[in-house]
Amino acid sequence: MTNMQLRGAAMFCYAFIVGDDGLVALGVVAALAVTAWTAHNTTLPAWWIVAAVILISLPLSIRKEVRTAVAPRSSQPPAT
C-alpha cells in the first residue's frame, strides 16, 4: 500500500469509529474495557455494562447536537 492509501484508510477508520462525537466513542471504549475487566475478574455477568453506557450516552449526544444546531439561529435576522 502506498502512503496515500494508508492515510486514507486511517482517516476512514477515524471517521467511522469516532464520527461526530468523540465523547461517545471514548465512552464505548471505556465500557468495553470495564466489561472485559468485570468478566475476567469477577463472577458477575458483564453483558449489561456496554448496553447501559449506550443507553446513557446516546440521549446525551443527541441533546448536545440539538442544542448546538438550534443555538446559532437566534442571531440571524428574520427572513422576508
C-alpha positions as a Python dict, from the first residue, in 0.01 Angstrom:
ca = {
    (1, 'M'): (0, 0, 0),
    (2, 'T'): (116, 349, -73),
    (3, 'N'): (140, 623, 184),
    (4, 'M'): (-171, 791, 41),
    (5, 'Q'): (-374, 469, 70),
    (6, 'L'): (-264, 421, 431),
    (7, 'R'): (-357, 779, 515),
    (8, 'G'): (-698, 738, 351),
    (9, 'A'): (-762, 412, 537),
    (10, 'A'): (-662, 574, 868),
    (11, 'M'): (-891, 873, 806),
    (12, 'F'): (-1179, 640, 718),
    (13, 'C'): (-1128, 439, 1038),
    (14, 'Y'): (-1117, 758, 1246),
    (15, 'A'): (-1434, 896, 1085),
    (16, 'F'): (-1611, 560, 1116),
    (17, 'I'): (-1519, 496, 1480),
    (18, 'V'): (-1516, 848, 1625),
    (19, 'G'): (-1770, 1003, 1389),
    (20, 'D'): (-1930, 1324, 1508),
    (21, 'D'): (-1891, 1272, 1881),
    (22, 'G'): (-1557, 1165, 2023),
    (23, 'L'): (-1703, 1151, 2374),
    (24, 'V'): (-1940, 868, 2275),
    (25, 'A'): (-1652, 676, 2116),
    (26, 'L'): (-1445, 722, 2431),
    (27, 'G'): (-1739, 605, 2643),
    (28, 'V'): (-1780, 289, 2435),
    (29, 'V'): (-1408, 209, 2460),
    (30, 'A'): (-1419, 263, 2837),
    (31, 'A'): (-1732, 47, 2863),
    (32, 'L'): (-1564, -232, 2670),
    (33, 'A'): (-1260, -212, 2900),
    (34, 'V'): (-1477, -224, 3213),
    (35, 'T'): (-1677, -511, 3066),
    (36, 'A'): (-1360, -708, 2993),
    (37, 'W'): (-1226, -642, 3342),
    (38, 'T'): (-1556, -740, 3505),
    (39, 'A'): (-1587, -1059, 3302),
    (40, 'H'): (-1229, -1161, 3379),
    (41, 'N'): (-1203, -1066, 3748),
    (42, 'T'): (-1549, -1122, 3893),
    (43, 'T'): (-1831, -1371, 3877),
    (44, 'L'): (-2085, -1100, 3791),
    (45, 'P'): (-2246, -1100, 3446),
    (46, 'A'): (-2085, -824, 3242),
    (47, 'W'): (-2306, -808, 2932),
    (48, 'W'): (-2515, -517, 3063),
    (49, 'I'): (-2230, -265, 3101),
    (50, 'V'): (-2199, -168, 2732),
    (51, 'A'): (-2577, -156, 2693),
    (52, 'A'): (-2607, 77, 2994),
    (53, 'V'): (-2337, 311, 2864),
    (54, 'I'): (-2504, 330, 2523),
    (55, 'L'): (-2846, 394, 2677),
    (56, 'I'): (-2696, 681, 2877),
    (57, 'S'): (-2463, 832, 2615),
    (58, 'L'): (-2697, 827, 2315),
    (59, 'P'): (-2960, 1067, 2456),
    (60, 'L'): (-2683, 1294, 2590),
    (61, 'S'): (-2519, 1306, 2247),
    (62, 'I'): (-2849, 1381, 2074),
    (63, 'R'): (-2927, 1653, 2328),
    (64, 'K'): (-2586, 1815, 2268),
    (65, 'E'): (-2632, 1809, 1890),
    (66, 'V'): (-2981, 1960, 1912),
    (67, 'R'): (-2856, 2240, 2135),
    (68, 'T'): (-2569, 2327, 1903),
    (69, 'A'): (-2793, 2314, 1595),
    (70, 'V'): (-3060, 2543, 1742),
    (71, 'A'): (-2845, 2800, 1927),
    (72, 'P'): (-2677, 2985, 1636),
    (73, 'R'): (-3005, 3062, 1459),
    (74, 'S'): (-3119, 3313, 1722),
    (75, 'S'): (-2869, 3577, 1600),
    (76, 'Q'): (-2988, 3576, 1238),
    (77, 'P'): (-3234, 3840, 1122),
    (78, 'P'): (-3580, 3712, 1022),
    (79, 'A'): (-3624, 3615, 659),
    (80, 'T'): (-3851, 3832, 446),
}
